[in-house]
Amino acid sequence: MDNYFELFLASTLIAVGSIIFGRFEEGVPRWRRLLKLVLFLSVTALLSQTVSRVAALLWIFGAGVLGLSFHIWWCKRHGIGIISAEPRAKYYQLRGWPWPE
């Protein structure tokens, strides 16, 4: 198994992303966040092992670019701040989460 670099890179990006942006996912169930992690790392390992390192790296960065593009589009469409998720009450409502009182 020679895909340690790709898995290290993917894991590092997920960890940093979770630390910086985790507050925007606080209403997502833990099982769903864990599933997202397992699927992302599994696809990374599978691509690295069966296709190529380049395919795995394209997956890692391509998924990030697609996610960021969707995030910007969704926030602008709903009038939510791209970085701050303000107004928070509206953000919670759009995500279907109860607003903490």
RADAUR-V382639 format. One record per pair of residues at least 24 apart in sequence whose ideal C-beta (glycine too) atoms are under 7 Angstrom apart, sorted by the first residue. I is the first residue (numbers start at 0). J is the second residue. D is the distance in whole Angstrom. If there is no record, write none. Layout:
i	j	d
I	J	D
I	J	D
//
This chain:
i	j	d
0	48	7
2	44	5
2	47	3
2	48	6
2	55	7
5	43	5
5	47	4
5	52	6
5	55	4
5	56	7
5	59	7
6	40	6
6	43	6
6	44	6
8	59	6
9	39	6
9	40	6
9	43	5
9	59	5
10	40	7
12	59	7
12	63	7
13	39	7
23	84	5
26	91	7
26	94	6
26	96	3
//
